[in-house]
Structure formats: C-alpha cells, structure tokens
Amino acid sequence: MKIRPIAPAKLVDELADLIADGPPTDRSRVALDGPPAADPDRLADALVDPLRVRGRAALRIRTVDFLRPASLRYEFGRTNPDAYYSGWLDEAGLRREVLDPAGPAGTGQVLPSLWNAETDRASRAAYVPLPAGAVLLVSGPLLLGGLLPFDLTVHLEMSPAALARRTPATEAWTLPAFRRYADEVAPSTFADVVVRLDDPRHPAVVERDPTA
C-alpha cells in the first residue's frame, strides 16, 4: 500500500477523469462516502463542473435529503449512535427513487430529494430526467454498508483522532457509529478510491498493491 499526497484541486481532476472514463452513453452512480467532518458534500459539489467539461452531465444527491422521518430516527433518542448508524438513512427510498432508476435497466427518472428533515415533511420534489452518460453523485456518511448499487465508490477516511478533533462537540455522540462502521464495514478495504483526509488541505490517495 502506498499513500500518495495530492493537492485538493488535483484530487478533483483525477476523480473526474476516473468517473468520466467509461462508455459515453452509460449512466454512472458514484458514492462519495465520509463523515460530515470530511465534508463529502463539498467534494461532490466540486466534481460537477469538471464532469460537465468532460461531457458528463452531473446530478447531486445528498443523503441528508433521504433521511427517515423524525419519529423513526429519534425512536431511541436524539443522540443514539446505534440508531444513527443503521436507522437514519432511508436506504430503501434512496434505492427506489434514485439508484435503481439511474441504473442500466432504470427509467432515468430520479427524485433529487425525498424528505425535508428540517420541516419533517416530504420534500415534494419533482422527478428529474438523467440523460445518457449522466453521472449521479451521491454524498453522505455511512453509505457503503447497505449493499446499495453504486458503480464507483469513493471513501473519505479519517483517523479516529482526526475525526474526533474535527467533529463539533454537539455531534460527538455520532463518533461511536463511525468506529462501528470502520470495524464492521471496513470501507477502506474495498472502496474503489480511498482518500485519507485528516487535514482537508492535504488529502492523500491510498494506492493498494495490485499484486496483493
């Protein structure tokens, strides 16, 4: 295994090249997985324009727009790490309304948001058509443990110390969920791209030994 430091702008360019490197008529479902402290939403946003330059339309999907209703998320309290780990994201809704329609046999009609967590009501968003060759960028935490159908997975990895340091005190209750994720799912062992992001100014790409 080799750790290759990379400038943030170069990381975006390399990811855009990788994502765009495929049949121009195929839609692609990309997961950008990482804790809020790693800001996967920001990376996903940064990829939109570079992908369009490469001839790929891109649609952003945030998992915060696919949370379950508050009555289900907070069934065991508002700061329960086990509920956060396995009960906050509406994986069935994300798959039904986004990932399956964007797949090779899907209709291409995608719902960009399902639930407004602030108002605790359905978002009432309209379906959006994904053209041939479009890229779906799905960003959020704890994305790779539920067997969701992605075509490319990017995991933003943080050491426990860095994660604790960069997580606000009000969100520290989520840290056990990320420890459990690292232990039980171990996304850094199978994600297509692993980026170490202890310091967002100095990312590093984890390059596995192809012979290992």
C-alpha positions as semicolon CSV with decimal commas, in nm:
position;residue;x (nm);y (nm);z (nm)
1;M;0,000;0,000;0,000
2;K;0,123;0,347;-0,093
3;I;-0,001;0,680;0,042
4;R;0,022;0,949;-0,227
5;P;-0,023;1,311;-0,117
6;I;-0,224;1,515;-0,363
7;A;-0,342;1,875;-0,391
8;P;-0,718;1,920;-0,344
9;A;-0,766;2,055;-0,698
10;K;-0,565;1,766;-0,845
11;L;-0,777;1,520;-0,648
12;V;-1,091;1,661;-0,807
13;D;-0,935;1,636;-1,153
14;E;-0,825;1,276;-1,102
15;L;-1,167;1,174;-0,972
16;A;-1,341;1,349;-1,259
17;D;-1,115;1,167;-1,509
18;L;-1,188;0,833;-1,341
19;I;-1,564;0,889;-1,328
20;A;-1,582;1,010;-1,689
21;D;-1,373;0,718;-1,818
22;G;-1,648;0,493;-1,944
23;P;-1,891;0,445;-2,231
24;P;-2,035;0,791;-2,304
25;T;-2,390;0,656;-2,317
26;D;-2,383;0,482;-1,976
27;R;-2,515;0,650;-1,664
28;S;-2,288;0,619;-1,360
29;R;-2,382;0,606;-0,991
30;V;-2,099;0,734;-0,772
31;A;-2,087;0,721;-0,391
32;L;-1,886;0,984;-0,206
33;D;-1,881;0,835;0,142
34;G;-1,742;1,004;0,450
35;P;-1,829;1,152;0,788
36;P;-1,958;1,510;0,800
37;A;-1,614;1,619;0,925
38;A;-1,469;1,505;0,590
39;D;-1,738;1,704;0,401
40;P;-1,821;1,460;0,120
41;D;-2,090;1,704;0,001
42;R;-1,823;1,962;-0,075
43;L;-1,620;1,716;-0,281
44;A;-1,930;1,613;-0,473
45;D;-2,012;1,977;-0,546
46;A;-1,657;2,034;-0,670
47;L;-1,692;1,750;-0,922
48;V;-1,998;1,883;-1,103
49;D;-1,831;2,138;-1,331
50;P;-1,523;1,923;-1,414
51;L;-1,754;1,640;-1,514
52;R;-1,956;1,869;-1,738
53;V;-1,635;1,987;-1,904
54;R;-1,564;1,620;-1,974
55;G;-1,902;1,581;-2,141
56;R;-2,084;1,427;-1,845
57;A;-2,394;1,588;-1,700
58;A;-2,393;1,552;-1,323
59;L;-2,673;1,545;-1,065
60;R;-2,604;1,593;-0,695
61;I;-2,785;1,385;-0,435
62;R;-2,729;1,444;-0,062
63;T;-2,826;1,170;0,179
64;V;-2,950;1,436;0,423
65;D;-3,241;1,469;0,179
66;F;-3,320;1,099;0,219
67;L;-3,343;1,067;0,595
68;R;-3,629;0,883;0,761
69;P;-3,900;1,078;0,948
70;A;-3,806;1,211;1,292
71;S;-4,044;0,968;1,462
72;L;-3,828;0,682;1,331
73;R;-3,486;0,848;1,360
74;Y;-3,544;0,953;1,721
75;E;-3,729;0,644;1,839
76;F;-3,444;0,569;2,082
77;G;-3,349;0,931;2,149
78;R;-3,196;1,212;1,951
79;T;-2,836;1,115;2,027
80;N;-2,838;0,738;1,992
81;P;-2,531;0,630;1,789
82;D;-2,675;0,289;1,702
83;A;-2,988;0,448;1,556
84;Y;-2,772;0,694;1,365
85;Y;-2,566;0,404;1,230
86;S;-2,850;0,191;1,100
87;G;-3,178;0,381;1,124
88;W;-3,141;0,737;0,998
89;L;-3,089;0,695;0,623
90;D;-3,388;0,576;0,422
91;E;-3,185;0,331;0,215
92;A;-3,495;0,177;0,058
93;G;-3,615;0,520;-0,054
94;L;-3,272;0,614;-0,189
95;R;-3,254;0,293;-0,384
96;R;-3,613;0,308;-0,512
97;E;-3,617;0,676;-0,611
98;V;-3,256;0,732;-0,716
99;L;-3,019;0,440;-0,759
100;D;-3,243;0,187;-0,934
101;P;-3,389;0,441;-1,181
102;A;-3,033;0,557;-1,261
103;G;-2,914;0,202;-1,320
104;P;-2,871;0,031;-1,657
105;A;-3,229;-0,100;-1,660
106;G;-3,381;0,207;-1,495
107;T;-3,614;0,472;-1,632
108;G;-3,363;0,754;-1,580
109;Q;-3,626;0,950;-1,384
110;V;-3,468;1,038;-1,047
111;L;-3,612;1,209;-0,740
112;P;-3,346;1,455;-0,613
113;S;-3,488;1,470;-0,260
114;L;-3,743;1,270;-0,067
115;W;-3,766;1,416;0,284
116;N;-3,705;1,759;0,438
117;A;-3,552;1,681;0,777
118;E;-3,593;2,040;0,899
119;T;-3,969;2,053;0,845
120;D;-4,008;1,675;0,886
121;R;-4,223;1,660;0,577
122;A;-4,197;1,513;0,229
123;S;-3,990;1,743;0,010
124;R;-4,240;1,728;-0,278
125;A;-3,954;1,749;-0,527
126;A;-4,021;1,679;-0,892
127;Y;-3,854;1,395;-1,079
128;V;-3,551;1,487;-1,287
129;P;-3,454;1,305;-1,609
130;L;-3,098;1,177;-1,630
131;P;-2,967;1,187;-1,988
132;A;-2,748;0,916;-2,134
133;G;-2,398;0,937;-1,992
134;A;-2,506;1,135;-1,685
135;V;-2,332;1,093;-1,350
136;L;-2,518;1,066;-1,023
137;L;-2,307;1,194;-0,731
138;V;-2,445;1,063;-0,401
139;S;-2,271;1,205;-0,094
140;G;-2,306;1,141;0,276
141;P;-2,192;0,927;0,570
142;L;-2,221;0,552;0,623
143;L;-2,308;0,484;0,260
144;L;-2,120;0,164;0,187
145;G;-2,261;-0,080;0,440
146;G;-2,607;-0,141;0,297
147;L;-2,531;-0,306;-0,036
148;L;-2,659;-0,004;-0,227
149;P;-2,594;-0,035;-0,602
150;F;-2,311;0,203;-0,688
151;D;-2,090;0,183;-0,995
152;L;-1,797;0,362;-0,830
153;T;-1,728;0,419;-0,460
154;V;-1,506;0,685;-0,304
155;H;-1,440;0,667;0,070
156;L;-1,305;0,965;0,263
157;E;-1,110;0,814;0,550
158;M;-1,018;0,991;0,874
159;S;-0,820;0,859;1,167
160;P;-1,018;0,832;1,493
161;A;-0,816;1,117;1,642
162;A;-0,871;1,348;1,344
163;L;-1,239;1,261;1,329
164;A;-1,284;1,338;1,698
165;R;-1,089;1,661;1,663
166;R;-1,287;1,786;1,363
167;T;-1,631;1,678;1,481
168;P;-1,820;1,954;1,668
169;A;-1,885;1,884;2,035
170;T;-2,260;1,881;1,967
171;E;-2,208;1,591;1,723
172;A;-1,957;1,392;1,928
173;W;-2,229;1,139;2,011
174;T;-2,200;1,014;1,648
175;L;-1,837;0,904;1,689
176;P;-1,921;0,551;1,813
177;A;-2,123;0,499;1,493
178;F;-1,819;0,578;1,280
179;R;-1,599;0,349;1,490
180;R;-1,853;0,074;1,437
181;Y;-1,861;0,148;1,064
182;A;-1,484;0,123;1,039
183;D;-1,482;-0,206;1,231
184;E;-1,787;-0,381;1,083
185;V;-1,799;-0,249;0,726
186;A;-1,432;-0,152;0,681
187;P;-1,500;0,060;0,371
188;S;-1,131;0,143;0,327
189;T;-1,068;-0,221;0,236
190;F;-1,299;-0,232;-0,065
191;A;-1,391;0,118;-0,185
192;D;-1,271;0,185;-0,538
193;V;-1,094;0,502;-0,423
194;V;-0,980;0,574;-0,067
195;V;-0,873;0,925;0,027
196;R;-0,717;1,000;0,363
197;L;-0,849;1,334;0,478
198;D;-0,721;1,401;0,828
199;D;-0,640;1,751;0,706
200;P;-0,868;1,875;0,424
201;R;-0,586;2,096;0,296
202;H;-0,360;1,793;0,248
203;P;-0,550;1,489;0,117
204;A;-0,372;1,169;0,022
205;V;-0,481;0,886;-0,205
206;V;-0,437;0,531;-0,077
207;E;-0,296;0,318;-0,357
208;R;-0,323;-0,056;-0,300
209;D;-0,062;-0,301;-0,423
210;P;-0,227;-0,456;-0,733
211;T;-0,046;-0,784;-0,668
212;A;-0,171;-0,811;-0,308
